[in-house]
Amino acid sequence: MNAGGQRKVDLKKVILTQLFCVTVLLLTQNCGMKAEHSASLSSKACGSSDLLSECDRKQLKAFEKSFYPVLKNKCSTCHSNGPGIGRFANDNAIIAWSDFSSIGKFKIMDQALNENHQPGYTGPANASAIANANESYSAEEASFELCKQNSALSCEPGAARYGLKTKSKAMRYSESWNTVTFEYPADFQKTVPELEGKITTFTMEYRLYRSNDNIVGYQIRKPNLTSSEDLKVEGLRIEYNWNIDPYLTTYLNMNGYVSEGESNLIETDSETYGILFDSEIENLDLNYMAVIFDGVEFKTKTDVRPIDDDDDGIPPDEVPVTNYQELTSTGGIFRENCQGCHSPQGGRSPYITSSTLSNLKSGGYIRDGNSLGSVIYQRMTDPVSPMPPSGVLPSLQRRTIKKWIDDGAAAN
């Protein structure tokens, strides 16, 4: 270790580890890796370019100089307004950047280099352009994070958003569940005067995580914040050994609420968890975690309305027609965003797999011709407790599900 307890980083190992984690996460955990970085806090809240925060503008400018020209050149046929998932090649740079942020650059990079994704448009021929775009964008990422940590974002009148960060605390090398506790303000690196005397403690549980009988990192769950007033937290990011983990997306856009005098943050059970991967973890090796809070504000659940997908500006004839077979197949909305948890492998009910449509209908999760009465669609448009828990999906994906259900929820 170097001064201050930080480890020296072997860049080659980091890159290989990241590629491994991306592959594992796409297939398994974190309930749909669609949000590597949260889409801009202020733009999501206000929906107008003239209200972008300083941090948003920096990130948008970096996107326009790096990935945006490549994506416009290679992906606009499918990813401008459909039929592909995500409008990250849209003519409107703000829309493109928002979907790029929601889906995550690693997933987009992976597909751009996959020759089987869209032959003639994707494949190894894009390697140089993608590498240059990533180098340019990555050079600015540290400034995005610093800006978010140091800025109090303000958008709606009287609804200031604050950023908080805890100090780093050691994690035990144990396969039993442990609780890490951060007292406010003593255990916080960044504090806000407006929250003094209101926040008291934040806790989270963790334990070692095994895959194929090998310990490969930590499993974390149950973020709990105690407050004397009603609070909303846009999302949480985890800093592991002084590096923000870009693959842990479970709590990134959770929109968690704390009720006055209570201790809670995300309506969850013990099965909702995230993974901190560490391929070089060793017995008794000290590891550290810190928590970054994005978009803390004084707000209650009753202040929030369900998302209205009929008011998103997408013409009805541009919403794809689909069926359950397509939705649960490779590349389908359910396959990519739900099956990591809602499958026999993920262990969470209800299962949303190719053979469970009748069970979903009989259980009220899908009601033929009635999207607003279908639990799945209700959760997809619930800004308080969305599914996937990593955050609400892009508008076109939600509209696709809505149209499919309203048209009768066809099997094939």
N, C-alpha and C positions, 0 to 999 in steps of 0.2 A: 504493500500500500504506500501511497505517497503522503505528503503532508496533509493533515486534516482528515486522514482516514479514508480518502478516496482511492479507488483502485485505478491502476493504469489500464488503459483500454487497448486491446489488440484489435485494430480496425477490421482485419480479415476475419477474426472470430466473430466480431459483432455482426458483420454482414451475413456470414453463414448462419449464425444463430437467428437473425431476423428473418431470413428466407425460410428457415425451418418453422419458425413460429407462425409465419403467415400461412404456410401450407396447413399446419395443424389447426389453426384457428378457423380457417375457411371450412374445414371439414367437421369441426367439433364444437368448441365452446364459444362463450360470450354472446350467444343468441343473435347471431347475425352481425358480422363485422362490417357494418355500413357506416361507421362514423369514427374514423381514425382521429380526426380533430373535430370538435363541435363546430357546426356551421355558425357563422358569426352571431354572437349573442344579440347585438342590437338589431341587425338586419332581420333576424328571425322574429324578434319581438315587434318590430315596426314595419318591416316589409317595404322600405323605401330607401333608395340609394343616397338621398341627401341626409339620411340619419345614420349612415354608417359611422362607427366609431373610428378613432385614429388607428386602433389595432386592426380593425376590419380593412381599412384602406391599405394598410401595409401589406396584408396578406393577399388582397385582391390584386394589388399592383405586381407582387411577385408572381402570382398565378398567370397574369396577362403576359409577363415577360418570359415565362418558362414553359409550362405545360399547355397553356391555352392555344398557341399557334399549332402545336403538334396535333392536339386533339381535334381542332377545327379541320385540319388537313386530312386526318385519317379516319375520324369517327363521326363526322357530321351527318352522314347518310342515316345512321341508326340512332345516334345519340344527340340529336338536336331537339327534336320533339317526339322521339319514338321511331320505330317500335322498341329499340333497345332500352334497358333499364338505366335511367339517369340521363339528364340533359346537360352533361358536362361539355358538350360541343355546341351549345346553343349560341345563337347570334348575340344574345344579351349576355355580356360577360359576367354580370352579377348572378344571373340564374345558373350559368355554367359553373362558376366558382362555388356557389352554394351546394350544388349536387356533387361536385368534385370533393368538397370537404366532407359531405355526408357519406359518400361511398368510400373514400379513403384512397390516397394516392397509390398505396401498395397493391390494392386490388386492381386498380385501373392499369398500373404498370404491368402487372402480371398478365392481364388480358391482352394488352397491346403487344406483348411479346409471344403470345400463344398462337402459333400458326394455325391451330384448329378452330380458333374462335371465329374469325371472319377471314378465310383465305383470300389473299390478295390485298388485304388491308392491315391485317395483324400478322406478327411473326418476327423472326430474328432480324429482318431487314430494318425494323424500327429501333434496334438496340442502341445505335449511336444517338439518335434524336432523343430517345427516352432518357438515356444516361445524361446527356447534356441538360435536358430539362430538369431532371432530378437534382443534378449538381447545383444548378442555379437556384431552384426553389429551396433546397435544403440549406443553402448558405444563409437564407433569411429566416429559417424556422426558429432559431434560438431567440431572435428579436421578437417574433410573434408571442412566444411564451412569456418573455420578460414583460412585454407590453401588457398582456392579459393580467399578469400577476400584480403589476404596479398601477393599473388603471381602475378607477371607479367608473363603470359604464352607466350612462344615464340616457334614457330614451323616452319613456312615457312620463308625462308630467307627474312629479311627486313619487316616481318609482325608481329610485336609484339602485343600481346593481353594484355589488362590491365583490372584490376578489380577496380570498384568504389563503394562507398557506401555513401548514404546521411545520414545526421543526422535525428533523429526522429522529426516529427512534429505532432501537435495535429490535430485531425479530428473533425469537427463540427457534432453535433447530429441533422441532417437535412435530410429531404426527397427530398430536391431540390439538383440539381447538384452543387457541390462546386469544386473549383480548388485549389490544393495544389501546391505551387511553391518552387523549390529548386534552389537557385542561386549558381553558381560555381565560386570560391571554398568555399565561406562563409558557405553554408549550406551542405557541404560535409564532412563526417567524414574521408574518405580516398580519397586522391587526387593523381594525377600523374603529375610530372613535364612536360612530353611531351604534356599534354593536356591543360596546362596553356594558357589562352588567346584564346583558340579554342572553348571550351564548354562555354556557357554563362548561360543557364537556362534549367531546366527540369520541366515539369508540368504534372499533371495527374488529372482527374476528379473523384469524388466519391460522393456517396449519401447512405443513409440508404437503406437496402434491406429487403423487406417483402416476406414472404412465408406463405400462408394460413392465411393472415391478421396479422401475428406476425412478428415483426422486429427481424431478425436473424443474422444481420451483415451488412456489407457494400458492395456495388456494385462499381467497379472501371472500368474506360475505358480511352481511348485516351491518351496513353503515348506520350509525345512530348519532343524532345530534340532539342535545338537550337545550331548550331555549325557553325564556320566560315570555316570548311573544311569537305570534305566527310568522313563520319564515318560509320562503321558497329557495331552493338551491337548484340552479340550472343543471349542474353536473359536477362530477368528481373526477379528477385525474390522479393517478398514483405515481409518485416518484420513488423508484427503487434503486438503491445504491447511487443516489444523486443524478439519476437519469429518468426522465419522464418515459413511462412505458407506453409506446404508441399503439400497442396491440390490445391492451386491456380497455375494451369499449363498453363493458356492461353498465357502468354508471356514468358514461360520458354525457348523455343527454336525458337523464332520468327524470328531470323536473320533480324532484322530491320536496315534500312539504313537512314542516314541523308545526304541530299545533301547540298553542300556548300551554306551558307547564308540562308538556309531554316529552318523551324521548323517542323520536322516530324520524325517519328521513325518506325511506323508500318502502312502499307497501309490498312486502316480499315475504318469502318463506326461506327456510334453510337451503332450498335447492337452487336459489338464484345466487350465483357466485361468479367470480372472475379468476383468471389465472395470471400470476406473475412468473413468466418463464425464466429459468436460469440454468443453462446447460452445464455450467461449471460449478454448481453449488456443492459444497463439501461439508462434511460433518463438523460441527462446532465453529464453522466459518461465520463470522459476524456479518449479517446483512441488515440493511436499514430501509425504512420506508417513511415517506412523508405524504401528506394529502393536500391537494390543491382544490379549493372550492371555487367554481366559476358561477358568476351571476347570482350572488346572494342578495335577496331583497325582501322587504316587508310585504308579504302577500299571502292570502289564504286560498284554499281550493275553490271557494265560492266565487273568487274573482275571475276564474278561468272557464271559458266555454269550449265545448268540443270543436274540433277543426271542421270548417264547412268546405267540403271538397267541391261543392257546386259553384263556389265563388273563387276558383283558382285561376280563371282565365284560359283554361285549356278547352278548345272547342270539342264538343261531344264526338264528332267524327274522327278526332285524332286519338281517342282512347281505344287501345287495342281490344279486340274480341279474343277471349281465351277460354280455356276449360280446365277442369281440375287436373287432368293428366298433364297438361303443359305447366300448370302452376307448381306441381310437385316433382317435375322432371328437372334435369340439370339446367341451370340458368333460370328456372322459374322462381317467381316471387316467394312462394312458400318454401321451396327447396333451399333457396339462398338465405332466407331470413328467419325461418321458423324451425326447421328440422334439426338444427344444432341442439335444441332443447326438447322440442315436441316430437320425439321419436323414441323407439325402443333404446337407442344408444344414448340419447340425452336424458331419458327417464322422466320427463315431465308430461303430464296429461293436460289437454287432450293430444293424442298423437295426430299429426298433420302429415300423413304419408299417403302414398298412392292408393292404399287399400282402405282408408278410413273415412271416406266421404260420407257414407251412410251413418256412421257413428257421430260425426260432427253435426249432421242435420238432425238426428234424433235427440241430440243433447242441447239443441238450440244455439250452437255456435254458428251455424249457417242456416238461415231461414230463406227458402226459395222466394225470390221476388221481393225480399225485404232486407236490404242492406242495413238500414238504420236499426232494425230489430235483431241483427246478427251480432253475437258477442265478439266474433273475430274482428268485424269491421268497427265495432264500438271501441275495442281496445286499440286498433290501428289509428284511430282519430282522437284518442284520449291524451291530451297534452300533460295530464297529471300522472297517469300511470300507463304509459304506452307499451305496446308490443310491436316489435321487439323492445326490450327495456333499454337498449342502446339509443333509442330515440325514434320519433315518428319517421316513417319512410317518405321518400320523395313523393310529391303530389301525384305524378303520373301513375306510380305503382298503386297508391291508394285508390285512385279513380278506376284503375283496371279491375281491382277487386270489387269495388262498388258496382261497376257495370256488369261484371260476371254474376254477382249475386242477384242483382235486380232483373237480369235476363233469365233467371231460373237456375243458376249454379249448375251448369251442365257438367257431366262427368267427362265427356270427351267429344 
